[in-house]
Amino acid sequence: MQKFLFPENSEWNALARRPVFEKEQLDDVVSQIIENVKLNGDKALFEYSEQFDNVKLETVEVSAKEIAEARPLILNDLANAILLAKRNIEKFHASQNIIEPNVETMPGVHCSRKSVAIEKVGLYIPGGSAPLFSTVLMLAVPAQLAGCSEIIICTPPDKTGKIHPAILRTAAMCGVTKIYKVGGAQAIAAMTFGTETIPKVYKIFGPGNQFVTKAKEMVQNFGVAIDMPAGPSEVLIIADTSGIPEFVAADLLSQAEHGADSQAILLTDNEEFAEAVLEKITVQLQVLPRKSIAEKALAHSRVIVFDTLNDCFDFSNLYAPEHLIIATENAEKYLSKIKNAGSVFVGNFSCESAGDYASGTNHTLPTNGYARNYSGVSLDSFMKKITFQHVSKQGIMNIGKAIELMAETEQLQAHKNAVTVRLNSLKHV
């Protein structure tokens, strides 16, 4: 990790930049994939399975038999762990189902708002370097709670044409049975346009590599919505000497092992503490199965020592991290300083892994600075808000003159007339 000592404010923007990777021809490649799937449907999907996944498929749909066969492959301990996580995620997300009040803005004018589930949603579940069955929980659970009538999953197969049994078992536990063996940009295109096998959806959720991310960005031009812009995963930790170097090192490495393009940042007000963390990273790194991936991520990760913890929080708000861990004395007292973050982990025992799996919060979060203006996935992500108004005779009399004047000023005579004819009709009552 690169270390920086007491940087001037003028240097902060440069230090807050994410690593930039070569993406030459990415737009062209993804746009070609999208167009091919749009025109050729399943035929294009089979071609891409051979090209990218090195497998020749006869069908992209996972059968009920395959789902059933996955059940005994998952040990009871893991199944119980998934169930524990599912219950916590359900409990937290169910609490977000709030019925809003009917508001009388003036006598005779009643306004209200109702949450209505998005009917058809598509969940992208990465399965390349790691089968992220936890993402099934994070997306399928709130989708079910919201009441989405059609929930499908797309996830890439392995070289034998199979989907990891943990993904299948978790999907079944969440009530999702429509699962398709499609990954990459082609999966996003399939859910956008629909194919002979895969239905078209109204909104697409889930993380993915740079091709998936670019495809999600592009398909918004075709009338489908996405959960949020996304990029490589990241963590920022603010720690003082009350932090535990072994814990902080473990949290930084847990992020670094996600991928070579991940980024881990440590901010502290104590240089000796920073050195202690770096020593623990060196030790823990040696035993990681994904050591080579973590090393690449650490190469563009940073330890920054500031004069004060206030400076640490100011820099964090500038960076706007996906995950923010606060490992300081009396961590709760700093919560009011947080302006930009996807999800916050408070105290020495609140590791990022808790949110990734089982605390109950959602791990599908804004990255690459989008925490400045986006929230993570929640129950609301699977709903749309419809407003209602009921204006009585008394109500139109109370607001009618104001509407007429405003419409006339905007030179929208028909708008004014829609009120005038109603007001005139009441003169004879």
Summary of the structure (lengths in Angstrom):
residues: 429
radius of gyration: 25.5
end to end distance: 79.5
largest distance: 87.8
contacts: 1429
relative contact order: 0.14
helix: 48%
strand: 16%
